[in-house]
């Protein structure tokens, strides 16, 4: 979680961390699985009063770590004049991307035991029961594709779940392309393989053979009022658990028409080798749909009338398996 000072002096970090820690009370088993890393991007800790104040307040909280962006791996990278850049990415946005590359490099070194890393911003509040929803997202996506590359449950560069092993590849992409697009667009072209395919680069993209998945619901609420991207102040702010469709590239949004009975898109499993398929006594019942309406011949759930609803409906594959016995 990057943290930078605001000219207004507002302290978003306190509320953002409180929203997370409220879901990790003493004795909660999730405390053994979560670490929060806050990285100050100001040149000196004292320059960021919000960071300094919250760090002092949470000195006894072992789940929250604080780090200073001191030695910069990409110190030679400097924002360019927007007029000289094809897409005219503002200098402040370019610097944000450079900072994110640095922060992910810090996280990769500071959290050597981490398996998953979620990008978070210091002015987005985690929604109630958000940690449980994220855990559900990870488990569901892993059942559909054990090798997924990214999971999205919010907007911008927030609420993106990544594998720690992939951080060096992402850092390299952000550092190499910070002048072209905003950081949330760069991360999409990285985890979708879009840039690799368009440029016809040699070898395989890091995303090759791996899917990215989107959660149906937004799990963070934006409390910041000033955007680096100069978004209008009166722009619609998605609420907690609303459909994830706004503020995203079209290929990232949740597709209700494709997955009406699921909360993860795409809801189809990735091709798996036989050795990766789950086999067990209850395997035929491992995929149960809670759906309204009957399925058509292609297995889709149309918008049927409530009086024809089937609350528990086995998939077509499972029904066929049951009738064959």
N, C-alpha and C positions, 0 to 999 in steps of 0.2 A: 504494500500500500504506500504509494508516494504521498508525501505531505509537503506542501509549500505554503509560504506565508501569503496572506491576502492583504491588499492595500487597505481594505476596510477594517482589518484586525479581527474579523469574525473567526470563531473557533468551531469549525465543523468537525474536527477530529474527535473531540470529546464525545459528541453525540454518536458519531459513527462507530467508535469503539464500544460505547455503552450498549448500542443495539446488538453487537456481537456477544459481548460478555454476559448480557442478560440471558442469552440462550445457552450459556455454559456455566451454570451455577456450581458451587462446590459439590463434589460427589457425582456429578454427571459423567457417565462413561465417555461422552464425546470429548471431554477435556484431554483425554489421552491421545486424541487423534488430531488435534488442531493446534497450530501455532500461528500467531499473527505477527507479521514483520512490517514495521512502519519505518520508512526510509525518508529522512529529511533531505530535500533537494536544494535547500538554501545553502549558500556558501558556508555559513557558520550556524551552529545550533541556536545561538542567542538571537540571530536575526529572525527566527521563526518562533514567535512567542507561543503560538498554539501548540507547537510541537514540544517546546521546553516545558510548558505548564502541564500538559498531559503526561509527559514522561515522568515528571516528578510525582504526579498524582498516582500513577500506576507502577511506582517503583517496586511494590510488593506483589505484583501480579505476574506469575511465571509464564502465563500464556502469551503475553505481549512482549515482543522484543523491539528495540529501537536501534536504528543504525544511521550513520551519517554518510552521505555520498561524498567521501573525501577524495581518495585516489581514483581518478576517472580513467577507465580503459580507453574511452573514445574522446579524450581531451582535444584531439586534433580536429574533431568534427565541429564545424561551425554553421549555424543557419545561414542560408543565402538570401539575397534580396528576392522578394516574391516576384518582382518584375522579370527576373531572369529565369524563373522556374516555369515550366510549361503549364502546370496546373495551378500555379500561383498559390502555393501553400505558404501561409503566413510564417514569418520567422519564429513567432512564439509557438506555433504548432510544430514546426521542425524541431525546436528545442525540447518540446514535450516528448517527441519520439526519441530523441537522443537520450533524454533522461530515463525513459522507460527501458531502453536497451541497457543502460547502466544499472538500473534497479534490478532487472531480471538477472544480470550477471552477479549482483550482490546477493540476491536470493539464492542463486544456484550454489554460491559458496557458503552462505550462512545457514542453509538448511540442507545439509548433506544427506539426511535420512528421509527427506520428504519424497513421497511418491507422486503426489498431486500438488499443484500450485494453482491458486485462483487469483487472477488479477482483480484488484479492488481499488477504488478511489476513495479519498478521504471525505467526500461530501455525498455519499450514497449510503442510506440506512438499510441494513439488512431487515427484510420484512419478518413479521412474527412467524416463528417456526421455519424460518428460512434455511437454517442448517440442516434440519431434517429433510426439507424438500431437496436441497442440494445432494444429500446422501442418497435420496431416492433416485434423483437424476443420474448420479454416477452408477448406481446399481442397475438401473434399467438400461442405460446406454451400454454398459459392459455386457449385459446379457444379449443385446442386439449385435454388438461388435466389440469383442475383447480388445481390439487394437485401435479404438477410436483415438483421434488426435486432439480434438477440442470439443468442449461442451459450452453452450451459451445459455445463460439464464438471466441476462439483463442487457443493458445498452452501453454503447460506447466501448471504452476499454475497461469495462467493469463487468464482473460476473462472468468471466471467461475461465473455465476450468481447463488446465493443461497438465500434461505429464512432465514431471521434473526432468526426465531424460531428454525432452525435446527443447528445453530452454536454450541451450547453445545455438541450435539451428534458428530459433526465433530471434535471438539477440543479433545474430549475424544478418538476418534479413532486415530487421529494423535499422541497424546501423548502415547498411548498404543502400537503403532506399528512402531515407527520411525526408528527402526533398520532394518526392513524387506525390505522396498522398498522406492524409491524416493517419495517425497510428491505428485507429480501429479499422480502417480500410486495408492497411498493410497487414494486420494480423489475419484478416479474412483471406487475402490473396495467398498468404502463407499456409493457413490450415486447409484451404480448399484446393491448393495446387494450381490456382488460377495463373499466377505469375509464371511459374515454371512451364506451364502448357503454352501460354501466349508467346513466351520468348523462345520456345522450342529448345530449352537448355538441355545439355547432355546429361545422361544418367537419370536416376529416378528422384522425383521430389520426395521430401520428407513425408508428404501426405499420401504418397502412392499406396493404394490398397487399403487406405484407412478413411473412415468416415468422420464427419463432424456432425454433431446433433444439437438440436435446439429444444429447450424446454417450452412447454405451452405457456407458462406463467412467468411474469416478471417478478423477480425475487428481491429487488432493491428499489428504494424510493429516493429520488434525487432531491436534495435540499439546497444544493448550490444554485446561485442565481447568476453567476458570471461564467461564461463558457470561453475557453481558449479558441473555440471555433466560431465565435461571434454569433451564436444562435440567438434568435429573438427572445426577449425576456418574457413574452407572453405565450411562448410555445407550450403546447400541451405536454403535461408531465404525467407519464403513465403511473398509475397507482399500483399498490401491491397486488399481485396475483391477477392483474389484467393480462389479456392475451399479448404475447410478445410479437408485435408486428410493426410498431412505429420505430423511428429513429434507426432503423437497420437497413442494410443492403437487401434487395429483394430475395437473394438466395440464402439469407440468414433467417428470415422470418419463419414463424411456425405456420405450417400449411394445414388449416383445419379441414379442407376438402380431401386431403390425402390421408390424414390421420384423425378422423372424427372421434374415435373411441380411445385414443392414446394421449398421453401427456408428453411424449417425446417424439420429435420429428427429425429425420425420417423414422417411421415406425416399423420398417421392414428390416429383417436381420441381414447383416452383411454375409456374403458367401464365406463359409467356414470349411476348413479341412475336416475330414471325418474324425480325426483325433480330437478336434476341439468341440465337437457336438456333445451336449449334455445327455448322458444316458443313465437312467435310473428307474426305480419302481414307479415314481410319480411323474416321469417325463411327459407322458401324453397329456397331463393336466397342467403342465407348467405355464401354458399361455391361455389364460382365461380373459375374455373381453367383457368389460362392464359397459354394455352398449345399449342404445335406444334404437329400436327398429330391427328388421330382419336383414340378413345379408343378401346381396344379389349374387348372380352366378360368378362374378369376378371376386367375390369375397368382400366387397365394400358394404358399408352400412349406410343406406340412404336415410333421408330425414323422414322416417315413418311416423305415423300417428301414435300418440301415447298409448292408445288401447291395444296396439300391436307390439308394444315394447317387450323385449326379452332382457331382463336385467343381467342374468348370467348366461352367456352364450359361448360355447366352445368354438374355436376356430374350425374352418373347414377341414384342415388336416387332422385335427383331433377327432372330429366327428367320423371322418373316414376310418381312422384307426380304430375307433370304438365299434363301428359296424362290422369291421373285418374280423373281430374276435369271436 
